[in-house]
Amino acid sequence: MNHFLLPGEDCVGSSSSTAYLYGVNAMNHLIERLIKAGCVRERLECKAFGGASVLSVASDIGQKNVDFLWDYVKRTHLHCVAYSLGGHKVRRIRFWPTTGKVLQHKC
């Protein structure tokens, strides 16, 4: 599970903790670590939550994150089995990694 805050690429190859604020770094690192732990790449599934417009700024970062995510899923051939994206409410997510179960609460 990861939580990225910004779409796109920045600090690619950096080991700085701020590099993982960016979607591509967070996603690539997560997938690499899962494969190192023994996961089979072709069997990975994703569930995506978030991308709400919760800040009152001109830039719609939530939608940009959603757009990035769909592009990433398509480019990397991930299978997205569930999603709840966009809107204007913050989501609280409970995730059970051993089963893949996810509960979402919109605040």
Buried (B, 14 or more C-beta within 10 A) or exposed (E): EEEBEBBBEBBEEEEEEEBBBBBBBBBBBBBEEEEEEEEEEEEBEBBBBBBBBBEEEEEBBBBBBBBBBBBBBEEEEBEEEEBBBBBEEEBEBEEEEEEEEBEBEEE
